[in-house]
Amino acid sequence: MTRRSNDEQGSAETAETARRVTHHWPLYSGIVAVIAVVALGALIALRDGNLPFTFDTSWADELAEHRTAFWTIPALVMNNIGGGLIGVFIVPVLIVVALCIARRFWAALYFAIASAVSAGLVQLLKNLYERPRPTDILVPADLGSFPSGHTANAATMAVVLGFVLQRYWVWIAGAIYTIAMLLSRTYLGAHWLSDTLGGLVLGAAIAVIVWTPLATRLHDERERRKSAASKRAPNG
């Protein structure tokens, strides 16, 4: 009886936390992060010739010196799964479908909205700033280097799935995936380091902003799923 009461109290506290975030720091911090990325892009665009920063060129030169087939092959794999038809359409659709099959409809809506807003804002900023990409690039790429769409997509997916699944390993795997994407984009010469950092912050910020008004519904959906699972579990 005591254990059940403690569980109910913990659930109530979690629900209250979900309701509080709807009006507090996540929304504000996410907006500030987006503004910071926009400001960074403007700073880059206002530099003479839209030139990269010193740390951009130093990082690019360092990676170029260590290019080997051992690292190039996985970087090309990351290039394919993180963007284009696979990264922009196939992977997001598969995740939305999987969440719907699991009857996590609010989670599916959250992922779809966050992914679309993140991708749309990336394209808007790319066309607004028209930053030239590095010349030593190993893969085809569209116009506009800032911010990195691959890295933004990875960060959005990592944060959304972290909020939805509420598992430490999901957060860890998402962080590793996002960092690997960041490294692969600069390794391939597709982006400057500042592009990928901007994409990382932007993608994560959009995921947080979209999560804020949906936090309560996502929590309630997760609790209903847990309750249904416990009722189906055999007693004893």
C-alpha positions in Angstrom: 0.0 0.0 0.0 2.8 2.4 0.9 4.7 1.6 -2.3 1.6 2.2 -4.4 1.1 5.6 -2.6 4.7 6.6 -3.2 4.3 5.7 -6.9 1.1 7.7 -7.2 2.8 10.6 -5.4 5.8 10.4 -7.7 3.5 10.4 -10.8 1.6 13.4 -9.5 4.8 15.3 -8.9 6.0 14.4 -12.4 2.7 15.6 -13.9 3.0 18.8 -12.0 6.5 19.3 -13.3 5.2 18.7 -16.9 2.5 21.3 -16.4 5.0 23.9 -15.0 7.4 23.6 -17.9 4.6 24.8 -20.2 5.1 28.3 -19.0 8.7 28.5 -17.7 12.3 28.1 -18.6 12.3 25.6 -21.5 10.4 27.9 -23.8 12.5 30.9 -22.9 15.8 29.1 -23.1 14.9 27.6 -26.5 14.0 31.0 -27.9 17.2 32.5 -26.6 19.2 29.7 -28.2 17.5 30.3 -31.6 18.2 34.0 -31.3 21.8 33.2 -30.6 22.1 31.1 -33.7 20.5 33.8 -35.8 22.9 36.3 -34.4 25.8 34.1 -35.1 24.7 33.7 -38.7 24.4 37.5 -39.0 27.8 38.0 -37.5 29.3 35.6 -40.0 27.4 37.2 -42.9 28.7 40.7 -41.9 32.3 39.6 -41.8 34.4 40.7 -44.8 33.7 38.2 -47.6 31.6 36.0 -45.3 34.9 34.4 -44.3 35.2 31.6 -41.8 36.6 32.2 -38.3 40.2 31.2 -37.5 39.0 28.2 -35.5 36.9 27.1 -38.5 39.9 27.0 -40.8 42.2 25.4 -38.1 39.7 22.7 -37.5 39.2 22.0 -41.2 42.9 21.8 -41.8 43.4 19.4 -39.0 40.7 17.1 -40.2 41.9 17.2 -43.8 45.3 16.1 -42.7 43.9 12.9 -41.2 41.6 11.8 -44.0 41.8 8.1 -44.6 39.5 5.4 -46.0 39.0 4.2 -42.5 37.3 7.5 -41.5 35.9 8.5 -44.9 33.6 5.5 -45.3 31.6 6.0 -42.0 31.5 9.7 -42.7 29.9 9.1 -46.1 27.4 6.7 -44.3 26.5 9.5 -41.9 26.2 11.9 -44.9 23.6 9.6 -46.5 21.5 8.8 -43.4 21.5 12.3 -42.0 20.3 14.2 -45.0 18.7 14.0 -48.5 15.8 11.6 -49.1 16.8 9.2 -46.3 17.5 11.8 -43.6 14.8 14.3 -44.4 11.9 12.0 -45.4 12.4 8.3 -44.9 13.9 8.3 -41.3 11.3 10.8 -40.0 8.4 9.0 -41.6 9.6 5.7 -40.1 9.9 7.2 -36.6 6.4 8.8 -36.9 4.9 5.4 -38.1 6.7 3.6 -35.2 5.3 6.0 -32.6 1.8 5.7 -34.1 2.0 1.9 -34.0 3.0 2.2 -30.3 -0.1 4.4 -29.9 2.0 7.4 -29.0 0.1 9.8 -31.2 1.0 13.0 -29.4 4.7 11.9 -29.5 4.4 11.3 -33.3 2.8 14.7 -33.7 5.6 16.3 -31.6 8.3 14.6 -33.7 6.7 15.6 -37.0 6.3 19.2 -35.9 9.8 19.6 -34.5 11.4 18.0 -37.5 9.5 20.1 -40.0 10.1 23.4 -38.1 13.8 22.6 -37.6 14.3 21.7 -41.3 12.3 24.7 -42.5 14.3 27.1 -40.3 17.6 25.7 -41.4 16.7 26.3 -45.1 15.5 29.8 -44.3 18.8 30.7 -42.6 20.8 29.0 -45.4 19.2 31.1 -48.0 19.3 34.2 -45.9 23.0 34.1 -45.1 24.3 32.2 -48.2 27.6 31.3 -46.5 30.1 29.7 -48.8 31.0 26.1 -48.0 34.6 25.0 -47.6 36.3 24.5 -51.0 37.8 21.1 -50.0 34.5 19.3 -49.9 34.1 15.6 -50.6 30.3 15.3 -51.2 27.7 17.2 -53.3 25.9 19.9 -51.3 23.3 22.6 -51.8 23.8 26.3 -51.4 24.4 27.7 -48.0 26.7 26.4 -45.3 25.2 27.9 -42.2 23.7 26.2 -40.3 24.3 22.5 -40.9 21.1 20.8 -41.7 22.5 17.3 -41.0 23.5 18.3 -37.5 20.3 20.2 -36.8 18.3 17.1 -37.9 20.4 14.9 -35.7 20.0 17.2 -32.7 16.3 17.6 -33.1 15.8 13.8 -33.4 18.0 13.1 -30.3 16.2 15.6 -28.1 12.7 14.7 -29.2 13.3 11.0 -28.7 14.9 11.7 -25.4 11.8 13.5 -24.2 9.5 10.9 -25.6 11.1 7.7 -24.5 12.5 9.0 -21.1 15.5 6.7 -21.0 19.1 7.6 -20.2 20.5 5.4 -22.9 18.3 7.2 -25.5 19.9 10.6 -24.4 23.4 9.1 -24.5 22.8 7.5 -27.9 21.3 10.7 -29.2 24.3 12.7 -28.0 26.8 10.3 -29.6 24.9 10.3 -32.9 24.7 14.1 -33.0 28.4 14.6 -32.2 29.3 11.9 -34.8 27.2 13.8 -37.3 28.9 17.1 -36.4 32.3 15.5 -36.9 31.4 13.8 -40.1 30.2 17.1 -41.7 33.4 18.9 -40.9 35.5 15.9 -41.9 33.9 15.7 -45.3 34.4 19.5 -45.8 30.7 20.0 -46.1 30.6 22.6 -43.3 32.7 24.8 -41.2 32.8 23.9 -37.5 30.7 27.0 -36.6 28.0 25.7 -39.1 27.7 22.5 -37.2 27.7 24.1 -33.8 24.9 26.4 -35.0 23.0 23.5 -36.4 23.3 21.5 -33.1 22.1 24.4 -31.0 19.3 25.3 -33.4 18.0 21.7 -33.8 18.0 21.1 -30.0 16.4 24.4 -29.3 13.5 23.8 -31.7 12.9 20.4 -30.1 12.7 22.1 -26.7 10.4 24.9 -27.9 8.0 22.5 -29.5 8.0 20.2 -26.5 7.1 23.0 -24.1 3.4 23.3 -25.0 3.0 19.6 -25.5 4.8 18.5 -22.3 1.5 17.8 -20.4 -0.1 15.8 -23.2 3.1 13.8 -23.7 3.3 13.0 -20.0 -0.4 12.0 -19.8 0.0 9.8 -22.9 3.1 8.1 -21.4 1.3 7.5 -18.1 -1.8 6.0 -19.8 0.5 3.7 -21.7 2.2 2.6 -18.4 -1.1 2.1 -16.8 -2.4 0.0 -19.6 0.8 -2.1 -19.6 0.5 -2.7 -15.9 -3.1 -3.9 -16.2 -2.0 -6.4 -18.9 0.9 -7.7 -16.8 0.1 -10.9 -14.9 -0.3 -10.6 -11.1 2.3 -12.0 -8.7 
